[in-house]
Amino acid sequence: MASERITLTAGDREVSLSSPNRVIWPDLGITKHELAEYAIAVSEPFLRANGHRPVSLERFPDTVDGERFFSKNPPKGAPEYVHQVMCTYNSGRRHPQVVLDEAAAIVWAVQMNTVVFHPWASLAADTDNPVELRIDLDPQPGTDFADAAAVAPALRDVLREAGLEAWLKTSGNRGIHVFCPIEPTHEFLDVRHAVIAASRELERRMPDKVTTNWWKEERGERIFLDFNQANRDRTMAGAYSPRALPTATVATPITWDELAEGVDPAAFTVRTVPQRLSDVGDPWERMQAAPGRIDTLLQWWERDLSDGLGELPFPPEFPKMPGEPPRVQPSRAKNPDA
């Protein structure tokens, strides 16, 4: 028996949606149809933040509690308005990746059971040079969103000293994502080094509150400044992307004033964000108006190198990188039998 189908209008196109009544968030009863309507409602700010760039689709054939997989290559049979771009990965491999350029393409992704959208920091026009510097404030056990919110203004000060303006969004979970628009003049490794330089400067100022330690056993009850999110093909949930959590929270741009007033990230959900946009607009609407440069941060990186602070570990799936320390956690490195 054929599954039920409905037709939705997204922009100037009509998009077919199968199994519209399939429940995606069981605790809330949010259906595939409701997710597609959400995608249409937020399509303008969503595309401003995530469009025209490679994006990985995190897809869920059943509910957010079930199986998930990542899709990068455009699936066979994708409509002509779903674009693609050839990307080079750290391994040297190259393959095409999905690019979403219009509202209908987002709804198509929902039709393909996408819940979470993971955009690159670079545009399809130049996939090698990021247009954003991203720092993930990741609460460790014993810390939470409030702890991340307490250190974010100090990070803003550091970035301003380097000539960059910082913008905020909730992660959709416990963390905070800090973005700085930058001119696409440097490739991913340079931007990673700029992130490390900024993170080390913040760590010097707030050693009891933040850490750049890659190994979890060394982080303690501090906010981890995840520098490896700046690597090529490392992504985080994009602005206005739902998260695969029971509460259907959304990674939501916020203002610095909202952060200072004690914003609750749990309040931003698939059901509440469209009304928020109607009430307060998109805090990131002007984010890309005046991109900065990372020259000062790279000078800080070179200064730290001269002072004996070298490269930091890369994720385990990456090839061994020049100057990288051994990829073994400290407790095992001290064990001669390890």
PEKAGI-V553691 format. One record per backbone hydrogen bond with DSSP energy under -1.0 kcal/mol. CO is the residue of the C=O (numbers start at 1). NH is the residue of the N-H. Records with the same first field share a line. If there is no record, write none. Layout:
BEGIN
CO->NH + NH
END
This chain:
BEGIN
4->19
6->17
8->15
10->13
13->10
15->8
17->6
19->22
20->33
22->32
24->64
25->28 + 29 + 30
30->24 + 25
31->35
32->36
33->37
34->38
35->39
36->40
37->41
38->42
42->46
43->47
44->48
45->49
46->50
47->51
52->124
54->120
56->118
57->71
58->115 + 116
59->69
63->66
69->59
71->57
72->98
75->78
79->82
83->99
85->97
87->95
89->92
93->89
95->87
97->85
98->55
99->83
100->52
102->106
103->107
104->108
105->109
106->110
107->111
108->112
109->114
110->113
113->60
116->58
117->238
118->56
121->131
123->126
131->182
133->180
135->178
136->226
137->176
138->224
140->143
144->148
145->149
146->150
147->151
148->152
151->155
152->156
153->157
154->158
155->159
156->160
157->161
158->162
159->164
160->163
167->179
168->254
169->177
175->171
176->137
177->169
178->135
179->167
180->133
181->292
183->185
187->191
188->192
189->193
190->194
191->195
192->196
193->197
194->198
195->199
196->200
197->201
198->202
199->203
200->204
201->205
202->206
206->209 + 210
209->223
211->225
215->218
216->219
220->222
223->211
224->138 + 226
225->227
226->229
227->230
228->231
231->234
238->241
241->251
243->245
245->248
248->270
249->243
251->240
252->170
255->259
256->260
257->261
258->263
259->262
264->267
265->268
268->250
269->273
272->276
273->277
274->278
275->279
276->280
277->281
282->285
284->287
286->289
292->183
294->298
295->299
296->300
297->301
298->302
299->303
300->304
301->305
302->306
303->307
304->309
305->308
315->318
321->324
326->328
329->332 + 333
330->334
332->335
335->338
END
